[in-house]
Amino acid sequence: MSSTTALEELQKSSFFSDVSADDLKKLAELCLTVEFPAQKKIFEEFALAREVNVIVSGEISLAICEPEVSRKQISVVRAGDLMGWSPLVGRARLYDTARTMTPVKALAFDGNELMKFCAANPSFGFKFMHLVACTLAERLSSTRLQLLELSGAYLPEFQMDTD
């Protein structure tokens, strides 16, 4: 993929909407476009965590595939979402399995190179890690709701101040 095409994809990505044009140009040099057909396993649990992906198009199922649990989908990743955040937080292994539901196009970053870029560009690094933290918070919240559902517990109905 040429840097121009990578830059165009980064500019269109909702994940990078608040990133400066200069940082996007530098990021374009760090990523590659990857494409996967539908029903393709991208990675599996306990594989080494090396790549960080931002999804350009398509849908990916993130699932737990433990023998005792069978296959339990825990999340769906879509265009604009981050996938494979483990190397950004020092985790050497992945803890779920990713399989495409539809054909997928993504921007792939080497996790170590992306972390070096964040360290060398603290303003970008802070914004980027904030986006990563938001992604983790959403996934944790989703997982919490699934655990409540599995246990038979339900959240009480209440009206939010904003309702």
N, C-alpha and C positions, 0 to 999 in steps of 0.2 A: 504494500500500500504506500502510496506517495504521501509525503508530509502534508501536502495541500489537501488531499482527501481526508486524512486523519484530522487535520485542523477543522475542516468543514463538519465532520462528524462530532468533534468536541464542541464546536460552536452550537450545534443543534441539540446537544444533550442537555436535558433538564438538570442532570446531576451537576454539571459544570456551569450553570447559568450565571452564578455570581463570581466566576473566576475571570481575572483580567485577561485582555487580549494577548499581552506579552506572555503571561504564564501559559495560556492555551497554546501559543506557538511553541513554547519549550516542551510542553507535554506531548504535542503532536510528534515530536522527535523520539519520544520514549515508548510509543504504543504501536501495536500492529493490529490490523483488522483480522479477526478470525470469524469463520462461518461454520455452522454446524447444521446438518440436516435434522429433520424431525426425528424424535425417538433415539437420539444419540446421547450416550453417556459422556459427559464432559469430564467429570471427576467423581471419585468415590470416597467414602469415609476412610479416614486414616491415611490417605495419600499425602505426600509431601505438599505443603502449602507454598506455592511459588508465585502464581499469577493472581493478579487482581483484574477483574473485568468490569467494564461498564457496558451494559446492554444497549445496543443501538436499536434492534428490532427483534421481535419474537418473544416467546415465553419459555421459561425454564422452571421445572419442578425441583424444589429442594426437598429431599426426603431422608428419613432415617431408615436404614435397611438392616437392622439388627435381627438375628435369627428369632429371638424371643418376641420381637415387636412386629415382625414381617416388614412390610414397606409402608411407612406412614409419611405422607406428604406433610411437611411443616410450613411450606411457603411457596409462593410463585413469584419469580423474578421477571420483571417486564422492562420494556424500553425505558431508559433513564435510570434504572436501578444499578446498584453496585452488587457484585457477586465475588466471593473469594477474598473476603477482608482479612482472613487469618494472618497472612504475613505482615499486615500493617499493625498488628497488636502483639507481635512476638510469638504467635502460635505456629509451631513447626508443622502441624498436621491439620487436615480438614476434618470436620466433624459431621458432615452430611454428604449425601450423594446428589449430584446435579445431572438431570437428564432433560434434554430439550423436549418440549411439548409441540413446538412448531419449529420451522426453520429459524435459526438465530444468527444474527450478526452482532458482533461485540468488538469493543476495543480492549485489547489485552495489554497489560502492563506487567513487567517484571516487578514483583513486590519489593525486592531489595533496591532496585533502581528508583522506584517511586519513593521509597523512604529516604534515599539519599537526596532526591530532589526536594522533598519536604524539609529536610534538615538544612539544605543550602539556601532555601527560600522560605524563611520562617513565616512571613505573612501568608503566603500560599499554604504552607504546611499547617498553620493554625486553622485556616478556613477549611482545608481539605479534611483534616482530622475531625473537625466539627461535623462535617457531612458524614464521615464514617460513623461517628458517635450517634448521629440521628438515625442512620441505617440500623445500627445495632439496637437502639432503643425501640424502633418499630418492630424488629424481628423478635425481641424479647417480649414485647407486649403481645404480639400475635401468638407466640409460644405459650405465654401465660394463659391466654384465653382458651387455647386448645387443651391445656392441662386442666383448667377448671371444668371444661366440657367433659373431658374423659373421667374426671372424678365425680361427676354428677352435681357439682356445685355450680351455681349460676350467680352472676352478679345481680345485685338488687336493682330494680328499676328506680331511677331517680332523674329528676329534671336538672339539667346543667344550668348554670347562671346565664349562659349564652343562648339557651333555647327560648 
